[in-house]
Amino acid sequence: MLEAKGLNVNLAQEAPTRWEKLGDLVLLPANAFTASDFSAFGAELYACVARVLGASRVARQAPVSQGPKRESRAVMLYPEGADGWVETKELGVTYGLDVTKVMFSSGNGTEKNRMGAVGANGETVVDLFAGIGYYTLQLLKNAGAAKVYACEWNPNSCEALRHNLRVNGVESRCEVLEGDNRRTAPTGVADRVLLGLLPHAEMSWETAIKALKPKGGVLHVHSNVNSGDEDEWMVRLVSELKSLAETNGRGDLDIVVEHLERVKWYGPRIRHVVCDVR
Ligand SMILES: C[S@@+](CC[C@H](N)C(=O)[O-])C[C@H]1O[C@@H](n2cnc3c(N)ncnc32)[C@H](O)[C@@H]1O
């Protein structure tokens, strides 16, 4: 193809070596085919990518926006006018989302699996950053949770979340609380609270403490931490949670670290970790 267009064959080395396949859609990384020479191909290039990878649609990821609602800016490349709705099935759970509107994060697969096996039988769970329901659906379908309150403030994510609850047949056990979790989260009900926001979820640590039942429960606190600083971060986490518990009349809570899960590398020497605190 390159030769036929009179282009340098070394350009082939700039072709992406990694991509995501979501149903019939290939999601290319943000820098894929961005070298200006590739523009000589037009739509022909993406038709070829689709054919070679056995897909019928092609999109290119853009960096997840750093805005608070994490709006994704993935763009559809092929065919012209195609929509970005995809559905995938993992561990018996169907996830649907529009890749041009909400973030798709495949890197959290191990944490998704862990939430599906966490043993939440009969529990009430509050998911403070539910997104499209990656963890909420695992808890409801595979971990035995009786009820999940799913907080989410991005309307596009809420739409996908409601769809996913419906297609997985668990909508009657989930209440979607649309808006800022610091205003919408219930208090005094939770056996377990998820704080799945990066780079950290500190703004909602107090909300999480208040969501716990009087007898206490488990918090799954996500954060990015410099590799090697995990212990220091956990000491600060426990100390701040204790002080928040005291100021909220919950000084009786023990607050001890049960486990530290290293989920993935977020960047050079930066780890995405989850600390389980009880
Ligand atoms: C990183 S996504 C996580 C989704 C899911 N926990 C996961 O790991 O796949 C974080 C989500 O939290 C939402 N969010 C951020 N701050 C929020 C807030 N204060 N209240 C409610 N939702 C919030 C964002 O819109 C986004 O959908």
The ligand as a Gaussian input file, in Angstrom:
#p B3LYP/6-31G(d) Opt

LIG

0 1
 C      -12.520000       6.625000      36.576000
 S      -14.258000       6.571000      36.351000
 C      -14.455000       5.091000      37.204000
 C      -15.521000       4.215000      36.803000
 C      -15.359000       2.838000      37.449000
 N      -15.251000       2.941000      38.892000
 C      -14.149000       2.161000      36.834000
 O      -13.078000       2.076000      37.426000
 O      -14.268000       1.708000      35.727000
 C      -14.768000       7.734000      37.535000
 C      -16.200000       8.152000      37.392000
 O      -16.533000       8.967000      38.512000
 C      -17.348000      10.042000      38.079000
 N      -17.204000      11.104000      39.100000
 C      -16.106000      11.865000      39.361000
 N      -16.341000      12.682000      40.413000
 C      -17.619000      12.434000      40.824000
 C      -18.429000      12.963000      41.877000
 N      -17.976000      13.899000      42.725000
 N      -19.681000      12.476000      42.029000
 C      -20.150000      11.512000      41.186000
 N      -19.428000      10.976000      40.166000
 C      -18.171000      11.430000      39.991000
 C      -16.823000      10.376000      36.689000
 O      -17.831000      10.981000      35.908000
 C      -16.440000       8.986000      36.152000
 O      -17.487000       8.387000      35.434000

